[in-house]
Amino acid sequence: MLRVVLYFTFVCVMMRLHTFPLFTVRPLYLTLKAAKKAFRDIAQSRRAVRYLQTLYPDAAADELTPDAVCIICREEMRTQAKKLPCGHIFHTNCLRSWFQRQQTCPTCRLDILSVSWAGKWDFFVKFA
């Protein structure tokens, strides 16, 4: 965001003193595009973490088998595990940090933000 402000300031100063600096158009465009992507990524990350807290049920004790290992941290899952719509189970804290980077299931790459939730959860529960 600071780069955008600096580019705009530079363009205004140059226009006041000389003429419009054409060489700043491309870097300004790329900076605005990167800022837009950063804001969109932050919004998607927050939405995924909110889904984690509200939509995903805690994994039941019978779902946590003795050999169940969280593939994110490679530790055994004993408590605080969440079950995703695709049926995969992970530690809650591991999923939170994973969703801050990308919003897919770590195992099958199901995009959790684009899943239509109406009726889908029942489907996954039946066949999981």
MMTF fields as JSON, N, C-alpha, C and O atoms, coordinates in Angstrom:
{
  "mmtfVersion": "1.0.0",
  "mmtfProducer": "UNKNOWN",
  "numBonds": 511,
  "numAtoms": 512,
  "numGroups": 128,
  "numChains": 1,
  "numModels": 1,
  "chainsPerModel": [1],
  "groupsPerChain": [128],
  "chainIdList": ["A"],
  "bondAtomList": [4, 2, 8, 6, 12, 10, 16, 14, 20, 18, 24, 22, 28, 26, 32, 30, 36, 34, 40, 38, 44, 42, 48, 46, 52, 50, 56, 54, 60, 58, 64, 62, 68, 66, 72, 70, 76, 74, 80, 78, 84, 82, 88, 86, 92, 90, 96, 94, 100, 98, 104, 102, 108, 106, 112, 110, 116, 114, 120, 118, 124, 122, 128, 126, 132, 130, 136, 134, 140, 138, 144, 142, 148, 146, 152, 150, 156, 154, 160, 158, 164, 162, 168, 166, 172, 170, 176, 174, 180, 178, 184, 182, 188, 186, 192, 190, 196, 194, 200, 198, 204, 202, 208, 206, 212, 210, 216, 214, 220, 218, 224, 222, 228, 226, 232, 230, 236, 234, 240, 238, 244, 242, 248, 246, 252, 250, 256, 254, 260, 258, 264, 262, 268, 266, 272, 270, 276, 274, 280, 278, 284, 282, 288, 286, 292, 290, 296, 294, 300, 298, 304, 302, 308, 306, 312, 310, 316, 314, 320, 318, 324, 322, 328, 326, 332, 330, 336, 334, 340, 338, 344, 342, 348, 346, 352, 350, 356, 354, 360, 358, 364, 362, 368, 366, 372, 370, 376, 374, 380, 378, 384, 382, 388, 386, 392, 390, 396, 394, 400, 398, 404, 402, 408, 406, 412, 410, 416, 414, 420, 418, 424, 422, 428, 426, 432, 430, 436, 434, 440, 438, 444, 442, 448, 446, 452, 450, 456, 454, 460, 458, 464, 462, 468, 466, 472, 470, 476, 474, 480, 478, 484, 482, 488, 486, 492, 490, 496, 494, 500, 498, 504, 502, 508, 506],
  "bondOrderList": [1, 1, 1, 1, 1, 1, 1, 1, 1, 1, 1, 1, 1, 1, 1, 1, 1, 1, 1, 1, 1, 1, 1, 1, 1, 1, 1, 1, 1, 1, 1, 1, 1, 1, 1, 1, 1, 1, 1, 1, 1, 1, 1, 1, 1, 1, 1, 1, 1, 1, 1, 1, 1, 1, 1, 1, 1, 1, 1, 1, 1, 1, 1, 1, 1, 1, 1, 1, 1, 1, 1, 1, 1, 1, 1, 1, 1, 1, 1, 1, 1, 1, 1, 1, 1, 1, 1, 1, 1, 1, 1, 1, 1, 1, 1, 1, 1, 1, 1, 1, 1, 1, 1, 1, 1, 1, 1, 1, 1, 1, 1, 1, 1, 1, 1, 1, 1, 1, 1, 1, 1, 1, 1, 1, 1, 1, 1],
  "groupList": [{"groupName": "MET", "atomNameList": ["N", "CA", "C", "O"], "elementList": ["N", "C", "C", "O"], "formalChargeList": [0, 0, 0, 0], "bondAtomList": [1, 0, 2, 1, 3, 2], "bondOrderList": [1, 1, 2], "singleLetterCode": "M", "chemCompType": "L-PEPTIDE LINKING"}, {"groupName": "LEU", "atomNameList": ["N", "CA", "C", "O"], "elementList": ["N", "C", "C", "O"], "formalChargeList": [0, 0, 0, 0], "bondAtomList": [1, 0, 2, 1, 3, 2], "bondOrderList": [1, 1, 2], "singleLetterCode": "L", "chemCompType": "L-PEPTIDE LINKING"}, {"groupName": "ARG", "atomNameList": ["N", "CA", "C", "O"], "elementList": ["N", "C", "C", "O"], "formalChargeList": [0, 0, 0, 0], "bondAtomList": [1, 0, 2, 1, 3, 2], "bondOrderList": [1, 1, 2], "singleLetterCode": "R", "chemCompType": "L-PEPTIDE LINKING"}, {"groupName": "VAL", "atomNameList": ["N", "CA", "C", "O"], "elementList": ["N", "C", "C", "O"], "formalChargeList": [0, 0, 0, 0], "bondAtomList": [1, 0, 2, 1, 3, 2], "bondOrderList": [1, 1, 2], "singleLetterCode": "V", "chemCompType": "L-PEPTIDE LINKING"}, {"groupName": "TYR", "atomNameList": ["N", "CA", "C", "O"], "elementList": ["N", "C", "C", "O"], "formalChargeList": [0, 0, 0, 0], "bondAtomList": [1, 0, 2, 1, 3, 2], "bondOrderList": [1, 1, 2], "singleLetterCode": "Y", "chemCompType": "L-PEPTIDE LINKING"}, {"groupName": "PHE", "atomNameList": ["N", "CA", "C", "O"], "elementList": ["N", "C", "C", "O"], "formalChargeList": [0, 0, 0, 0], "bondAtomList": [1, 0, 2, 1, 3, 2], "bondOrderList": [1, 1, 2], "singleLetterCode": "F", "chemCompType": "L-PEPTIDE LINKING"}, {"groupName": "THR", "atomNameList": ["N", "CA", "C", "O"], "elementList": ["N", "C", "C", "O"], "formalChargeList": [0, 0, 0, 0], "bondAtomList": [1, 0, 2, 1, 3, 2], "bondOrderList": [1, 1, 2], "singleLetterCode": "T", "chemCompType": "L-PEPTIDE LINKING"}, {"groupName": "CYS", "atomNameList": ["N", "CA", "C", "O"], "elementList": ["N", "C", "C", "O"], "formalChargeList": [0, 0, 0, 0], "bondAtomList": [1, 0, 2, 1, 3, 2], "bondOrderList": [1, 1, 2], "singleLetterCode": "C", "chemCompType": "L-PEPTIDE LINKING"}, {"groupName": "HIS", "atomNameList": ["N", "CA", "C", "O"], "elementList": ["N", "C", "C", "O"], "formalChargeList": [0, 0, 0, 0], "bondAtomList": [1, 0, 2, 1, 3, 2], "bondOrderList": [1, 1, 2], "singleLetterCode": "H", "chemCompType": "L-PEPTIDE LINKING"}, {"groupName": "PRO", "atomNameList": ["N", "CA", "C", "O"], "elementList": ["N", "C", "C", "O"], "formalChargeList": [0, 0, 0, 0], "bondAtomList": [1, 0, 2, 1, 3, 2], "bondOrderList": [1, 1, 2], "singleLetterCode": "P", "chemCompType": "L-PEPTIDE LINKING"}, {"groupName": "LYS", "atomNameList": ["N", "CA", "C", "O"], "elementList": ["N", "C", "C", "O"], "formalChargeList": [0, 0, 0, 0], "bondAtomList": [1, 0, 2, 1, 3, 2], "bondOrderList": [1, 1, 2], "singleLetterCode": "K", "chemCompType": "L-PEPTIDE LINKING"}, {"groupName": "ALA", "atomNameList": ["N", "CA", "C", "O"], "elementList": ["N", "C", "C", "O"], "formalChargeList": [0, 0, 0, 0], "bondAtomList": [1, 0, 2, 1, 3, 2], "bondOrderList": [1, 1, 2], "singleLetterCode": "A", "chemCompType": "L-PEPTIDE LINKING"}, {"groupName": "ASP", "atomNameList": ["N", "CA", "C", "O"], "elementList": ["N", "C", "C", "O"], "formalChargeList": [0, 0, 0, 0], "bondAtomList": [1, 0, 2, 1, 3, 2], "bondOrderList": [1, 1, 2], "singleLetterCode": "D", "chemCompType": "L-PEPTIDE LINKING"}, {"groupName": "ILE", "atomNameList": ["N", "CA", "C", "O"], "elementList": ["N", "C", "C", "O"], "formalChargeList": [0, 0, 0, 0], "bondAtomList": [1, 0, 2, 1, 3, 2], "bondOrderList": [1, 1, 2], "singleLetterCode": "I", "chemCompType": "L-PEPTIDE LINKING"}, {"groupName": "GLN", "atomNameList": ["N", "CA", "C", "O"], "elementList": ["N", "C", "C", "O"], "formalChargeList": [0, 0, 0, 0], "bondAtomList": [1, 0, 2, 1, 3, 2], "bondOrderList": [1, 1, 2], "singleLetterCode": "Q", "chemCompType": "L-PEPTIDE LINKING"}, {"groupName": "SER", "atomNameList": ["N", "CA", "C", "O"], "elementList": ["N", "C", "C", "O"], "formalChargeList": [0, 0, 0, 0], "bondAtomList": [1, 0, 2, 1, 3, 2], "bondOrderList": [1, 1, 2], "singleLetterCode": "S", "chemCompType": "L-PEPTIDE LINKING"}, {"groupName": "GLU", "atomNameList": ["N", "CA", "C", "O"], "elementList": ["N", "C", "C", "O"], "formalChargeList": [0, 0, 0, 0], "bondAtomList": [1, 0, 2, 1, 3, 2], "bondOrderList": [1, 1, 2], "singleLetterCode": "E", "chemCompType": "L-PEPTIDE LINKING"}, {"groupName": "GLY", "atomNameList": ["N", "CA", "C", "O"], "elementList": ["N", "C", "C", "O"], "formalChargeList": [0, 0, 0, 0], "bondAtomList": [1, 0, 2, 1, 3, 2], "bondOrderList": [1, 1, 2], "singleLetterCode": "G", "chemCompType": "PEPTIDE LINKING"}, {"groupName": "ASN", "atomNameList": ["N", "CA", "C", "O"], "elementList": ["N", "C", "C", "O"], "formalChargeList": [0, 0, 0, 0], "bondAtomList": [1, 0, 2, 1, 3, 2], "bondOrderList": [1, 1, 2], "singleLetterCode": "N", "chemCompType": "L-PEPTIDE LINKING"}, {"groupName": "TRP", "atomNameList": ["N", "CA", "C", "O"], "elementList": ["N", "C", "C", "O"], "formalChargeList": [0, 0, 0, 0], "bondAtomList": [1, 0, 2, 1, 3, 2], "bondOrderList": [1, 1, 2], "singleLetterCode": "W", "chemCompType": "L-PEPTIDE LINKING"}],
  "groupTypeList": [0, 1, 2, 3, 3, 1, 4, 5, 6, 5, 3, 7, 3, 0, 0, 2, 1, 8, 6, 5, 9, 1, 5, 6, 3, 2, 9, 1, 4, 1, 6, 1, 10, 11, 11, 10, 10, 11, 5, 2, 12, 13, 11, 14, 15, 2, 2, 11, 3, 2, 4, 1, 14, 6, 1, 4, 9, 12, 11, 11, 11, 12, 16, 1, 6, 9, 12, 11, 3, 7, 13, 13, 7, 2, 16, 16, 0, 2, 6, 14, 11, 10, 10, 1, 9, 7, 17, 8, 13, 5, 8, 6, 18, 7, 1, 2, 15, 19, 5, 14, 2, 14, 14, 6, 7, 9, 6, 7, 2, 1, 12, 13, 1, 15, 3, 15, 19, 11, 17, 10, 19, 12, 5, 5, 3, 10, 5, 11],
  "groupIdList": [1, 2, 3, 4, 5, 6, 7, 8, 9, 10, 11, 12, 13, 14, 15, 16, 17, 18, 19, 20, 21, 22, 23, 24, 25, 26, 27, 28, 29, 30, 31, 32, 33, 34, 35, 36, 37, 38, 39, 40, 41, 42, 43, 44, 45, 46, 47, 48, 49, 50, 51, 52, 53, 54, 55, 56, 57, 58, 59, 60, 61, 62, 63, 64, 65, 66, 67, 68, 69, 70, 71, 72, 73, 74, 75, 76, 77, 78, 79, 80, 81, 82, 83, 84, 85, 86, 87, 88, 89, 90, 91, 92, 93, 94, 95, 96, 97, 98, 99, 100, 101, 102, 103, 104, 105, 106, 107, 108, 109, 110, 111, 112, 113, 114, 115, 116, 117, 118, 119, 120, 121, 122, 123, 124, 125, 126, 127, 128],
  "secStructList": [7, 2, 2, 2, 2, 2, 2, 2, 2, 2, 2, 2, 2, 2, 2, 2, 2, 1, 1, 7, 7, 4, 4, 4, 2, 2, 2, 2, 2, 2, 2, 2, 2, 2, 2, 2, 2, 2, 2, 2, 2, 2, 2, 2, 2, 2, 2, 2, 2, 2, 2, 2, 2, 2, 6, 1, 7, 5, 7, 7, 6, 6, 6, 1, 7, 6, 6, 7, 5, 7, 6, 6, 6, 7, 7, 5, 7, 7, 1, 1, 3, 3, 3, 7, 6, 6, 1, 7, 3, 3, 3, 2, 2, 2, 2, 2, 2, 2, 2, 2, 2, 7, 7, 5, 7, 6, 6, 6, 7, 7, 5, 6, 6, 6, 7, 7, 7, 6, 6, 2, 2, 2, 2, 2, 2, 2, 2, 7],
  "xCoordList": [0.827, 0.0, 0.875, 0.531, 2.001, 2.929, 3.473, 3.652, 3.736, 4.234, 3.216, 3.589, 1.939, 0.894, 0.902, 0.841, 0.977, 1.003, 2.239, 2.151, 3.388, 4.614, 4.539, 4.97, 3.999, 3.862, 2.934, 3.247, 1.798, 0.873, 1.512, 1.34, 2.237, 2.921, 3.948, 4.035, 4.721, 5.724, 5.079, 5.562, 4.001, 3.31, 2.786, 2.909, 2.214, 1.687, 2.803, 2.645, 3.924, 5.051, 5.6, 5.867, 5.769, 6.299, 5.355, 5.804, 4.055, 3.098, 3.107, 2.897, 3.345, 3.375, 4.627, 4.567, 5.754, 7.013, 7.249, 7.749, 6.893, 7.219, 5.969, 5.087, 5.912, 4.786, 4.448, 5.085, 3.447, 3.041, 4.143, 4.564, 4.615, 5.698, 5.146, 4.653, 5.23, 4.691, 5.379, 4.762, 6.629, 7.355, 6.82, 7.182, 5.978, 5.425, 4.113, 3.617, 3.545, 2.235, 2.308, 1.494, 3.262, 3.365, 3.659, 2.951, 4.669, 4.893, 3.697, 3.404, 3.012, 1.834, 0.737, 0.099, 0.519, -0.481, -0.128, -0.991, 1.12, 1.54, 1.422, 1.069, 1.713, 1.586, 0.125, -0.2, -0.762, -2.192, -2.73, -3.544, -2.279, -2.706, -2.243, -3.006, -1.009, -0.489, -1.231, -1.498, -1.561, -2.306, -3.7, -4.184, -4.342, -5.675, -5.62, -6.483, -4.61, -4.459, -4.193, -4.717, -3.387, -3.09, -4.346, -4.576, -5.162, -6.401, -7.377, -8.053, -7.458, -8.348, -7.877, -8.701, -6.568, -6.034, -6.323, -6.64, -6.215, -6.515, -7.987, -8.32, -8.867, -10.302, -10.642, -11.436, -10.056, -10.316, -9.778, -10.411, -8.638, -8.065, -8.962, -9.208, -9.437, -10.332, -11.636, -12.165, -12.154, -13.392, -13.168, -14.028, -12.037, -11.736, -11.597, -12.07, -10.961, -10.821, -12.185, -12.464, -13.035, -14.388, -15.184, -15.915, -15.049, -15.692, -15.185, -15.96, -13.901, -13.305, -13.968, -14.208, -14.26, -14.835, -16.328, -16.847, -17.032, -18.487, -19.045, -19.996, -18.495, -19.109, -18.565, -19.297, -17.318, -16.714, -16.888, -16.561, -17.4, -17.594, -16.269, -15.318, -16.242, -15.089, -15.123, -16.195, -13.973, -13.9, -14.274, -13.825, -15.093, -15.511, -14.357, -13.431, -14.433, -13.359, -13.193, -12.074, -14.304, -14.188, -13.583, -13.102, -13.603, -12.977, -11.462, -10.73, -11.009, -9.571, -8.996, -8.966, -8.553, -7.98, -6.613, -6.01, -6.123, -4.812, -3.663, -2.679, -3.781, -2.704, -2.98, -2.308, -3.961, -4.298, -3.205, -2.875, -2.662, -1.591, -2.019, -2.499, -1.846, -2.119, -1.023, 0.161, -1.413, -0.385, 0.272, 1.276, -0.271, 0.34, 1.53, 2.614, 1.328, 2.408, 3.068, 4.091, 2.499, 3.033, 3.03, 3.9, 2.057, 1.909, 0.591, -0.322, 0.505, -0.72, -1.854, -1.655, -3.051, -4.229, -4.944, -5.439, -4.983, -5.689, -6.894, -7.967, -6.718, -7.8, -7.752, -6.822, -8.753, -8.856, -8.63, -7.741, -9.426, -9.337, -10.645, -11.72, -10.546, -11.714, -11.829, -10.83, -13.067, -13.333, -13.823, -14.804, -13.144, -13.515, -14.643, -14.901, -15.315, -16.414, -15.986, -16.809, -14.727, -14.24, -13.958, -13.652, -14.054, -13.863, -12.482, -12.255, -11.564, -10.215, -10.191, -10.908, -9.359, -9.306, -7.908, -6.901, -7.873, -6.61, -6.738, -7.845, -5.59, -5.597, -6.217, -6.046, -6.92, -7.544, -6.499, -6.648, -5.454, -4.414, -3.659, -3.276, -3.448, -2.777, -3.632, -3.124, -4.939, -5.835, -5.878, -5.922, -5.866, -5.895, -4.669, -4.796, -3.499, -2.296, -2.284, -1.79, -2.814, -2.892, -3.823, -3.496, -4.985, -5.962, -5.474, -5.983, -4.52, -3.956, -3.103, -2.907, -2.593, -1.771, -2.572, -2.422, -3.426, -4.27, -5.554, -5.594, -6.595, -7.919, -8.383, -9.46, -7.563, -7.896, -7.613, -6.894, -8.184, -7.865, -6.418, -6.026, -5.615, -4.213, -4.026, -2.977, -5.009, -4.87, -5.404, -4.683, -6.661, -7.294, -7.435, -7.911, -7.042, -7.083, -8.498, -8.683, -9.491, -10.848, -10.864, -10.427, -11.361, -11.44, -12.603, -13.764, -12.3, -13.343, -14.185, -15.272, -13.72, -14.492, -15.49, -16.452, -15.288, -16.193, -17.189, -18.016, -17.127, -18.067, -19.433, -19.578, -20.433, -21.805, -22.255, -22.406, -22.466, -22.704, -24.114, -24.349, -25.051, -26.428, -26.526, -26.415, -26.726, -26.893, -25.596, -25.617, -24.489, -23.219, -22.745, -22.198, -22.956, -22.449, -23.103, -22.435, -24.405, -25.092, -24.505, -24.36, -24.169, -23.562, -22.229, -21.956, -21.4, -20.09, -20.211, -19.417, -21.185, -21.354, -21.792, -21.358, -22.657, -23.135, -22.011, -21.955, -21.126, -20.125, -18.736, -17.809, -18.564, -17.231, -16.892, -15.81],
  "yCoordList": [-1.186, 0.0, 1.255, 2.275, 1.151, 2.271, 2.57, 3.731, 1.512, 1.715, 2.462, 3.319, 2.145, 2.826, 4.311, 5.144, 4.642, 6.048, 6.742, 7.868, 6.078, 6.678, 6.885, 7.923, 5.914, 6.079, 7.244, 8.056, 7.327, 8.43, 9.779, 10.742, 9.848, 11.092, 11.469, 12.628, 10.493, 10.75, 11.232, 12.181, 10.59, 10.995, 12.418, 13.206, 12.757, 14.117, 15.156, 16.211, 14.862, 15.8, 15.953, 17.07, 14.85, 14.904, 15.653, 16.402, 15.452, 16.154, 17.645, 18.455, 17.996, 19.414, 20.094, 21.235, 19.388, 19.963, 19.781, 20.687, 18.618, 18.313, 17.872, 18.678, 16.596, 16.017, 14.669, 14.245, 14.019, 12.733, 11.694, 11.477, 11.052, 10.06, 8.692, 7.93, 8.394, 7.14, 5.91, 4.851, 6.039, 4.879, 4.407, 3.318, 5.183, 4.771, 4.009, 3.471, 3.955, 3.321, 1.823, 1.308, 1.133, -0.314, -0.667, -1.505, -0.07, -0.408, -0.065, -0.785, 1.03, 1.398, 0.352, -0.046, -0.091, -1.125, -2.417, -3.018, -2.843, -4.078, -3.975, -4.947, -2.809, -2.601, -2.655, -3.266, -2.018, -2.068, -3.494, -3.919, -4.218, -5.606, -6.471, -7.3, -6.283, -7.043, -6.687, -7.561, -5.409, -4.992, -5.608, -6.053, -5.632, -6.231, -7.717, -8.214, -8.428, -9.85, -10.075, -11.021, -9.216, -9.357, -9.17, -9.926, -8.168, -7.949, -9.106, -9.515, -9.636, -10.762, -12.006, -12.743, -12.242, -13.39, -13.287, -14.286, -12.086, -11.884, -12.161, -12.813, -11.674, -11.897, -13.382, -13.883, -14.091, -15.524, -16.301, -17.252, -15.908, -16.573, -16.401, -17.354, -15.2, -14.959, -15.736, -16.249, -15.82, -16.56, -18.052, -18.71, -18.588, -20.007, -20.306, -21.343, -19.424, -19.621, -19.516, -20.253, -18.612, -18.504, -19.779, -20.253, -20.337, -21.617, -22.707, -23.547, -22.696, -23.701, -23.674, -24.724, -22.493, -22.357, -22.658, -23.107, -22.416, -22.526, -23.733, -24.349, -24.093, -25.117, -26.523, -27.496, -26.648, -27.971, -28.549, -27.895, -29.768, -30.377, -30.893, -31.16, -31.022, -31.658, -33.146, -33.742, -33.725, -35.151, -35.95, -35.648, -36.96, -37.809, -38.718, -38.964, -39.207, -40.049, -41.332, -41.817, -41.889, -43.123, -42.876, -43.812, -41.638, -41.306, -41.156, -41.282, -40.887, -40.748, -42.117, -42.509, -42.822, -44.149, -44.01, -42.939, -45.06, -44.977, -44.603, -44.008, -44.944, -44.62, -43.348, -43.085, -42.561, -41.325, -40.28, -39.939, -39.789, -38.799, -37.595, -37.745, -36.427, -35.189, -35.03, -34.99, -34.94, -34.871, -33.498, -33.338, -32.522, -31.19, -31.143, -30.699, -31.603, -31.526, -32.872, -32.924, -33.96, -35.317, -35.781, -36.547, -35.317, -35.77, -36.515, -36.343, -37.341, -38.099, -37.167, -36.161, -37.531, -36.73, -37.398, -38.52, -36.686, -37.194, -36.32, -36.829, -35.025, -34.088, -32.929, -32.807, -32.098, -30.872, -31.116, -30.518, -31.983, -32.261, -31.859, -31.998, -31.368, -30.965, -31.857, -32.312, -32.093, -32.915, -32.01, -31.284, -32.056, -31.25, -31.939, -33.121, -31.229, -31.834, -33.052, -33.92, -33.122, -34.263, -35.475, -36.55, -35.32, -36.429, -36.506, -37.342, -35.672, -35.696, -34.969, -33.989, -35.464, -34.945, -34.402, -35.026, -33.209, -32.552, -31.842, -31.598, -31.508, -30.68, -29.322, -28.807, -28.758, -27.457, -26.371, -25.562, -26.348, -25.326, -25.494, -24.507, -26.727, -26.969, -26.453, -25.823, -26.725, -26.232, -24.714, -24.108, -24.096, -22.633, -22.048, -21.122, -22.581, -22.065, -22.426, -21.646, -23.588, -23.974, -23.035, -22.595, -22.729, -21.872, -20.434, -19.688, -20.035, -18.697, -18.613, -17.527, -19.749, -19.77, -20.137, -19.509, -21.156, -21.571, -22.173, -22.689, -22.105, -22.491, -23.785, -23.839, -24.813, -26.121, -27.186, -26.945, -28.36, -29.489, -29.887, -30.007, -30.093, -30.466, -31.815, -32.054, -32.687, -34.009, -34.072, -34.464, -33.688, -33.86, -32.554, -32.573, -31.443, -30.124, -29.639, -28.854, -30.098, -29.596, -28.132, -27.782, -27.276, -25.846, -25.623, -25.726, -25.322, -25.248, -23.987, -23.935, -22.975, -21.747, -21.822, -21.055, -22.72, -22.796, -23.938, -24.127, -24.699, -25.798, -25.224, -24.374, -25.692, -25.296, -26.115, -27.332, -25.469, -26.181, -26.733, -27.621, -26.235, -26.703, -28.158, -28.44, -29.054, -30.462, -31.224, -32.455, -30.562, -31.248, -31.96, -33.06, -31.333, -31.932, -33.286, -34.229, -33.394, -34.672, -35.73, -36.89, -35.331, -36.261, -36.778, -37.977, -35.873, -36.283, -37.148, -38.07, -36.867, -37.653, -39.073, -40.026, -39.23, -40.553, -41.445, -42.631, -40.878, -41.691, -41.604, -42.231, -40.859, -40.717, -41.903, -41.952],
  "zCoordList": [0.0, 0.0, 0.0, -0.598, 0.68, 0.72, -0.672, -1.04, -1.443, -2.803, -3.657, -4.459, -3.493, -4.265, -3.947, -4.851, -2.679, -2.265, -2.825, -3.314, -2.755, -3.286, -4.795, -5.296, -5.526, -6.973, -7.311, -8.182, -6.625, -6.886, -6.566, -7.313, -5.476, -5.114, -6.17, -6.576, -6.61, -7.639, -8.937, -9.554, -9.347, -10.579, -10.448, -11.386, -9.322, -9.12, -9.167, -9.782, -8.523, -8.535, -9.945, -10.388, -10.651, -12.015, -12.955, -13.823, -12.783, -13.647, -13.365, -14.267, -12.15, -11.787, -12.353, -12.81, -12.319, -12.778, -14.279, -14.945, -14.806, -16.197, -16.952, -17.251, -17.248, -17.973, -17.333, -16.369, -17.882, -17.326, -17.54, -18.676, -16.475, -16.607, -17.037, -16.205, -18.312, -18.834, -18.249, -18.136, -17.882, -17.36, -16.014, -15.568, -15.36, -14.063, -14.19, -13.2, -15.381, -15.546, -15.24, -14.472, -15.826, -15.619, -14.158, -13.601, -13.509, -12.091, -11.2, -10.245, -11.513, -10.733, -10.902, -9.927, -12.137, -12.398, -11.659, -11.019, -11.741, -11.075, -9.558, -8.891, -9.022, -7.58, -7.15, -6.132, -7.921, -7.602, -7.71, -6.89, -8.708, -8.886, -7.709, -7.215, -7.262, -6.119, -4.831, -4.007, -4.658, -3.465, -3.463, -2.422, -4.623, -4.729, -4.377, -3.654, -4.884, -4.589, -3.099, -2.511, -2.495, -1.068, -0.225, 0.719, -0.557, 0.191, -0.01, 0.934, -1.233, -1.505, -0.74, -0.198, -0.691, 0.043, 1.537, 2.183, 2.08, 3.499, 3.773, 4.763, 2.909, 3.089, 2.993, 3.789, 2.035, 1.895, 3.091, 3.548, 3.588, 4.752, 5.974, 6.712, 6.175, 7.32, 7.185, 8.171, 5.956, 5.746, 6.0, 6.585, 5.574, 5.804, 7.29, 7.756, 8.036, 9.484, 10.159, 11.104, 9.687, 10.237, 9.956, 10.826, 8.75, 8.436, 9.366, 9.822, 9.647, 10.524, 11.896, 12.493, 12.387, 13.72, 13.745, 14.767, 12.631, 12.66, 11.917, 12.4, 10.771, 9.931, 10.138, 9.956, 10.508, 10.584, 11.974, 12.964, 12.06, 13.384, 13.945, 13.21, 15.258, 15.89, 15.546, 15.439, 15.379, 15.074, 16.311, 17.417, 16.12, 17.235, 17.649, 16.876, 18.878, 19.413, 18.603, 18.436, 18.095, 17.311, 15.927, 15.289, 15.461, 14.177, 14.302, 13.319, 15.507, 15.747, 16.089, 17.256, 15.1, 15.317, 15.977, 15.919, 16.595, 17.272, 16.341, 16.78, 15.07, 14.139, 13.338, 12.341, 13.769, 13.062, 13.288, 14.424, 12.197, 12.251, 11.422, 10.299, 11.968, 11.238, 10.179, 10.514, 8.911, 7.867, 7.78, 7.085, 8.464, 8.443, 9.396, 9.019, 10.634, 11.629, 11.91, 12.592, 11.397, 11.572, 13.025, 13.44, 13.79, 15.172, 15.307, 14.499, 16.333, 16.565, 16.958, 17.64, 16.508, 16.853, 18.02, 17.914, 19.119, 20.287, 20.609, 20.933, 20.521, 20.829, 19.846, 19.049, 19.915, 19.125, 17.638, 17.03, 17.067, 15.637, 14.966, 15.55, 13.753, 12.971, 11.743, 11.186, 11.337, 10.161, 9.038, 9.201, 7.911, 6.752, 5.982, 6.206, 5.087, 4.323, 3.501, 3.211, 3.13, 2.347, 3.23, 2.714, 4.554, 5.47, 6.09, 6.964, 5.673, 6.235, 7.577, 7.781, 8.481, 9.85, 10.125, 9.79, 10.751, 11.067, 12.404, 12.882, 13.012, 14.217, 13.891, 12.786, 14.832, 14.627, 14.386, 13.471, 15.192, 15.024, 13.708, 13.08, 13.295, 12.01, 10.859, 9.931, 10.924, 9.871, 9.851, 8.78, 11.018, 11.074, 10.367, 9.566, 10.66, 10.003, 8.517, 7.703, 8.153, 6.742, 5.976, 4.874, 6.561, 5.884, 5.761, 4.925, 6.555, 6.394, 5.139, 4.595, 4.674, 3.461, 2.223, 1.175, 2.338, 1.217, 1.749, 2.866, 0.949, 1.404, 0.736, 0.143, 0.839, 0.293, 1.343, 2.313, 1.136, 2.006, 1.741, 0.581, 2.776, 2.571, 1.876, 1.277, 1.943, 1.345, -0.082, -1.0, -0.271, -1.586, -2.365, -3.5, -1.797, -2.445, -2.769, -3.698, -2.014, -2.17, -1.773, -0.676, -2.648, -2.352, -1.398, -1.795, -0.158, 0.858, 0.758, 1.333, 0.051, -0.089, -1.233, -1.253, -2.183, -3.322, -3.204, -4.096, -2.126, -1.94, -1.632, -0.753, -2.359, -2.054, -0.85, -0.952, 0.274, 1.529, 1.659, 2.479, 0.877, 1.009, 0.553, -0.64, 1.462, 1.155, 0.985, 0.992, 0.837, 0.609, 1.872, 1.804, 3.012, 4.241, 4.481, 4.907, 4.212, 4.381, 3.453, 3.84, 2.232, 1.283, 1.809, 1.751, 2.323, 2.816, 4.063, 4.252, 4.909, 6.128, 5.781, 6.428, 4.755, 4.377, 3.864, 4.189, 3.07, 2.397, 3.003, 2.49, 4.064, 4.667, 5.532, 6.117]
}
